[in-house]
């Protein structure tokens, strides 16, 4: 965006003005910047108090340039957090993983089509059909254990 605001006429209040002027985001895009923050456009127009399309003043362009440069130099202060994490790791005080009794079957089931830890349903009727099938399988398994013929599905 810095290269864009130095390369041609910058406007406020619109994307383009029809005579070569462009907004800062389009100028950045034309120079390889890939951003699509509509919030920037709204903030830029709000900052410049744009009522209609016009060229940006030198003051507005200097301010935008200074803010962009400052954002490049800004580094959030994470020193305390990084030090605390490093200390805990050094002392070996990371929380141990609890044994839940579950075993990881991903290797065993990896090549099985349709298998996943969580199946997502985008439609209610698909979910209901899967639920009915699971209930039927559960009923069949229960009947097989008891040695009984056909049974009605049980709710879990």
VENRAQUI-V219196 format. One record per helix or strand. SS is the DSSP state (@ for helix, = for strand). FROM is the first residue (numbers start at 1). LEN is the number of residues. If there is no record, write none. Layout:
BEGIN
ss & from & len
SS & FROM & LEN
SS & FROM & LEN
END
This chain:
BEGIN
ss & from & len
@ & 2 & 6
= & 10 & 3
= & 16 & 1
= & 22 & 1
@ & 24 & 7
@ & 38 & 11
= & 54 & 2
@ & 58 & 16
@ & 79 & 13
@ & 106 & 4
@ & 124 & 23
END
